[in-house]
Amino acid sequence: MSAEERETKEDPIESSRMSLGAHLDELRKRLLRATIALFGTFILCWTFHQSLMEVVLEPLERTVTWLNEDLFELYERRLQEDPELNRDSYFREVNGETVLADPIPLQPRNDKASSAFINYLKVCLWFALFIAGPYVLWELWQFIAAGLYREEKRVIHRIFPLSAMFFFTGVLFGYFMMLPYGCYFLFGYGLEQMRPDPKVEDYLAFVTTLTLALGIIFQLPLLMMVLSRVGLVEPKTYTKHRGTFWIGSLVLAAILTPPDPFTQLMMAIPMAFLYEIGHLFARLAHRKVVASELDTT
């Protein structure tokens, strides 16, 4: 073995170095696999596009049901306060049951002829990104990991499953909690004077923005842990700036959510909770770093 070969073998940087052509070829393969996975998942989602649309619209339908119940109680109080009002203007009898004469429709409004097709495409693409997203990110990380040390690759392999889990948790939290209750608060505000008439494009944009933002925000504990694991930020720094982060979480929530305090608090409070989890993870990671440094000495 020549001196140059021994030096390359002993140097971890030289041993992991790739030529420009090899990097481009690796990038091409990763992008091709990610594209095939995303396109295949999209085709699969398109075969169930109506069912997926029902899943997306379910929180809105739940919200409309709550609002109609509020309208029912509101009209009853109005008739009790003014008995001279015409009851038939507010209620009607269906199979012996009193219901609203003009309830809020469960289905959102569709203004354009092409909107239905485009909205189905959006929903299928969103679900394709949601399902195939972890694999796409994995291919991206694998390309990045080609130029990393062996220990750094191990860290990525350990963190990636947690990252995907936190992302899915954030999306599901937005779907089951923030969407129905946030829409209920927003549409229910001023219900006595204004009737909500949601537009499907606006609702889908709200769903996408909110769930994606929460999926990214839920990565906060892992980011804090990694920064402490590599020695860039010590846990005491997180303790020192806890109050600043809480104020920043309110500002960020105000930017990412509609301008109402209820929805903003629904995002800001989980962010503060995630910060505390990240602080705990950072302390544990920092202890491992200190312990490994003591073992080496």
C-alpha positions, 0 to 999 in steps of 0.5 A: 500500500502506498503512502497516499493510499494509507493517508486516505484510509486514515483520514476520514474526510478523504475516505468519504470524499466523492468526485463531482460526477459521483455526487451528481450521479448520486443526486440523480438516483435519489431524485429519481427514487423520490419522484417515483415514490411521490408520483406512485403515491399520487396515482394511488391517492387519485383512485380514492380522491373522493374519499380523501376529500371527505376526510379533509372536509370532515373537520369543517362538517363537524364545525358546521354541525356545532354552528347549526346547534348554536343557531338553533339555540340562538333562534329559540332565545330570539323567539322567546324574547319576541313571541310575535316573530314568525316561527316558520321563518326560523324552524320547520318540522321534518318527521315530527322533529323541529329543525332549522328552516335554513341551516348552514350547508355542510358542504363548502361553496364552489365558485368555478367550474374547474374548482372541483377538479383542481381541488381534488388534485390539491388534496391528492397531492397533499396526501401524497406528500404526507404519505411519501414525504418521509421517504422523500426526506430519507432520500434527501438525508441519504444524499447528504449523509454521503459526505458525512462521518460515520458517527454523523450518519448514525445520528441521522439514522437515529433521529430520522424515525423520531423526526417522521413521528413528530411530523405526523404528530403535528399534522394529526394534532392540527387535523383533529384539534386545531381545525375543527375548534379553530374554524368553530371559533372563527365562523362562530364569531358574530354568528348573530349578524353574519352567516358563514359561507366557507369557500372550498379553496380558502378552507383547503389553503387553511388546512394545508398551511396549518397542518404543514406548519404544525408538522414543522413546528413539532420538529423543535425538540429534535432540533434543540437536541441536535444543537446540544448534541453537536455542542453548538448550544448548551442546555443552560442557554435554553433555560436563559431564553425561555421567556423570549421563546414564549413571546416569540411563539406568540408572534409566530403563532400570530403569523401562521394562524388567522388573527384571533387569540383562540387559534393563536393560543392553540398553536402557541401553547403546544410550541411552549410545551415542545420547547420544554420537551426539547429542553429535556432532550437537550439536557440528556444529549449534553450529558452524553457528550460530557460523559463521552469526553470524560471517557476519552480523557 
